[in-house]
Amino acid sequence: MNSVISLVSVLIITILILYLSYVFTKSLGKGIGLKRGGTHMQMLDRLPLGQDKAVAIVRLGSHYYFIGIAASQITLLAEIPEDDIDAEGYESSPFPGAEGYLDFKKILKKYTDRHRKDE
């Protein structure tokens, strides 16, 4: 009888620990995923290009920057005028909670086309 009680108590404790781990991990993930910036700096959009490589649009105050991100460094690729952001960027998104984010594909195409014309 004693062994059954101890087995049930160990099973209950194990289930409780697994449940609390799940709840903690889920709440931690929500906090990290939704936090996209501070009061003066915000990452508006990010496009992964490979393992440890990406390009992103960052807002710093009223300035917008197009940056390249690698494992060892971050490179400023271009400063985006605020007019380009307002004219092209803010469209309604089909995803809930993503309203107001930039249409990254349009801005990326514009700046890559501009770079090709310079060559």
N, C-alpha and C positions, 0 to 999 in steps of 0.2 A: 504493500500500500504506500509505503514511504517512497519507493522508487517511482511509482506512478505520479505522485504529487511533485516530486522533484523534476521528472521529465516534462510534465505539463508546465511547470513554472519556467523551466529553461526555454521551452517552446514559445511561451507567451513573451518572455523577455527578448528572445531573438526576433520575433515578429515586431515587437515594439521598436527595437533598435533599427530594423530595416525600414519601418514606416517613418520614423523620425529622420533617418538619413535621406529618404526620398523627399520628404517635405523640405528639409534644409537645402538639399541640392536644387530643388525646383525653385525655391525662393531666391537662392543665390544666383541662379541662371537668369531669372527674370530681372533682377537688379542690374546685372551686367549687360544684358541685351538691350534694355531700354535706355540706359545711360549712354547717350551719344555725344555728350559734350558738357562743358561747364557754362558759366555765365558769359564769358567773353570769347570762348573758343568752342567750335563745334565742327565735327566731321559730318559733312552733309551727305556724302556718298563715297563709296569705296568699291573698286572693281579688282578682284584678284586676277593676277596674270600668270601665276604659277606658285610653286611652293616658296613661301617667304618673299613673294614679290606682289606688289599691287600699285594701283594709282588711285588717288583720292582727291576730292574737292573739300577744302577746309575753309571755314569762315573764321576770321580772327578780327573781332570788332566789326567794322564795316568793310573789311577787305576780304577778298576771296582768292585762294591760291590753289593751283593745280599741282599736286606733288607726286613724286614717285617714291615708293616705300620698298626697301630691300632689307634683308636681314641685318646688314651692317651699317646702313645709312638711309637718310631721307634726303631727297633732292627736290629743290624747287624747279618745276618745269615751266610754269608760267603764272603770272598774276592775271586773274580774270577781272575785267572791269565789272562794276556793279550793274551797269546797264545790260550786259549779257545775261547776268543771272536773272534780273527782273523780267527781261523780255522773253526769255526762252524757258526759264527753269521751273517755275512753280506751277505745276499742273495737278489736277486732282488725281489721286492714286487709287487703283482698284483695291489696294490692300488697306485694311483698317489700321489706323494709327500712323500711316505713312504719308498723310496729307502734308503738302508743303515742301516735300523733298525735291531736289533737283532732278530733272530728266537728264541723267548722267550720260546717256548714249548720245544725245544731241550735242551737248557741250564737248564731249570727247571727240566726236566727229569733226566739229568745227575747228578745234585746236590741232588735231592731227592733219586736217586739210590745209590749214594755214602753214603748218610746218613743211608740208610737201611743196607748197607754192614757193617757199623761200629758197628751196634748193635749186 
